[in-house]
Amino acid sequence: MKDGVDHLASVIAAHLREWEPSPPFVELAVFGTDDAAAIAGTLNSFCLQVLGARVRQGLFHQSSIGSVSGIRLEDGRAVVIKAHQPERSRALLAEIVQIQSYLAENGIFAPRILAGPVALGQGLAIVERFCDAGTTADAHEAEVRRALAGGLSAMVTACERFVPSTSLEPALLTSACDALWPKPHSKLFDFSATSRGAEWIDELAALAREQMVPAGRRIIGHSDWRQEHVRFIGDRPAVAFDWDSLCCELEPTLLGFVANGFCADWSCADRRQAPSIEEARAFKSDYEEARSRRFAPDESRLCGAAFAYACAYTARCVHALGADERKTDGTFQHLAWSERARLLDL
């Protein structure tokens, strides 16, 4: 077997090749380099300093908004290191750690935090216990959909105690202020340079934004709560990941965003990533049943507008990559194009 650092470097290099021909923006922002060996060496030094053990093996490496590395240490422990880009503040990450730790202690899906936030590269990192319990499940199946909706409701209820004092930010899609779109979540997506041909998506987004009138209570929840981030044992969620997606948001807004994305698993290229509008409506109903209360009319209008805006945003990201998937069933562009007259009525 390769030396531990060399093995980790090979795992990192394999992921970086997936970014080609684009640069690996996240690694460059976090580590200041796209050299896999250098990144592996930095992670090894971090493990020795913070966790007291060197790297034995790389388990996985992925990057999207942050850089995530699964590592087996020489003392046998398996850990996950989430390295954040420099703009993520220590105060924000410390609150995420506080809430995730509370959820883990109370058996609500979250892995246990081992360290952090602590300096790594050019930003900060959080270390959590590696958990491989359960398997992914298909959220197009009614039982899985209901379990995801119920899990989101349970999380929101558990986090109620943190809402009055929270400094968590709202979800990405409500951070646009007066602009039509927020800053995209990745440098892969340049909306300004790809506006041609996207007029129909922009029109849908503008209509949705006009109807996103505040309503409902403010909650803390997981803004990227979807199939890919949740592992199931049987038909029940066992553990979930990506807790830096915690946000403080109006409940109908968050539910509309999650109803748009709950079926997505971007690690599987050959699946229907988008829900049908009937599935999204069922997810909303499942959530309402789990919390034992239906949304008021103004809350439902906000939920539908948020759903339509989230669908438009995802379709706009696909357009920015040069794709036209309006005729491909199961894609967000197809959902936005074929159901644009009904999207607001969730």
Residue, then its C-alpha position, 0 to 999 in steps of 0.5 A: m500500500k502507498d504511504g498514507v500521504d501519497h495515497l491521500a494525494s492520489v485520491i485528491a488528484a482523481h477528484l481534481r481531474e473531474w474539474e477539468p478543463s475548469p480550474p479547481f476553484v475551491e482548492l485554490a481558494v482553500f489551500g492556495t494550490d491545485d497540487a494534490a501532493a501539496i494539499a495532502g501534505t497540508l492535511n497530514s500536518f493538520c491531522l498531526q497537529v489537531l488530531g494527534a495522528r498522521v494520515r494512513q489512507g485517503l477515503f474520499h475527497q470532494s469539493s463544491i462550496g468547501s473542500v471535504s476529505g475523508i481520512r483514515l488516521e494511523d491510530g485507526r480513527a476515520v474522520v472527515i475534514k471540511a475545509h472552508q473558503p476564507e470568507r466563512s467567518r469563525a463566528l459563523l462556523a462556531e455557531i454551526v459547530q454548536i448546533q451540529s453538536y447539539l443535534a448529534e447529542n440528541g440523536i438527530f442525524a448529525p455526526r459528532i464534531l471532533a474539532g473546529p473551527v480551526a485554521l487550515g490552509q487559507g481558511l478554517a476547518i471543522v472535523e467530524r467523525f466519519c460515519d458510513a451507517g446506512t445507504t442512500a435512498d431514492a427520494h422519488e419513492a413516497e416512503v423516502r420522500r415522507a421520511l425526508a420531510g419528517g426529518l426536516s421537521a424534526m430538525v427544525t423543531a430541535c433547533e427552535r431554541f437557537v433561533p432567538s440568538t442566532s447569527l446564522e445567515p439566510a439561505l443563498l437564494t435570499s441573499a440577492c437583495d435587489a439583484l435578480w440572482p445571488k452570487p452563484h455558489s460556484k465560480l463554475f457558473d457565470f450568469s453575466a457572461t451566459s445571459r443570452g438564451a436565458e431570458w425565459i429563466d430570468e422571467l420566471a425568476a423575476l415573477a417568483r421574486e415579486q411574489m416572495v412576500p415575507a410570511g411565517r415564522r423564522i426557523i433554523g434548518h438545512s438549506d440543502w436537505r436532499q437525498e444525496h446528503v442523507r443516509f437511510i437505515g430501512d426507511r428512516p434517516a440515520v445520518a446526514f451531512d453538509w451541516d454548513s448548509l444550516c441557515c436561518e430562514l422563513e419556514p415557507t421559504l426554506l421549505g420551497f427551496v428544499a421541495n425543489g432539491f430534495c430528489a437531487d443526487w449529483s453524484c449520480a449522473d443518470r438519475r432524475q434529479a428534479p422532482s415532478i411538481e406533484e412530488a414537490r407538492a407531496f413533499k410540502s404536504d408531508y412536511e405539513e403533516a409532520r409538523s401537524r399544521r398546514f401553512a396559512p394562505d400567505e405562507s403557501r404563496l411564499c412557499g410556491a414562489a420560493f420553489a419556483y425561484a429555486c427551480a429557476y436558479t438551478a435551471r440557470c446554473v445548467h444554462a451557464l454550463g452551456a446545456d439546454e435540457r428543456k426536452t429532457d424529463g427529470t431535469f430542472q430545465h425541463l421542470a421550469w420550462s414545462e411547468r412554468a405556469r404552475l410552479l408558483d402554485l405549490 
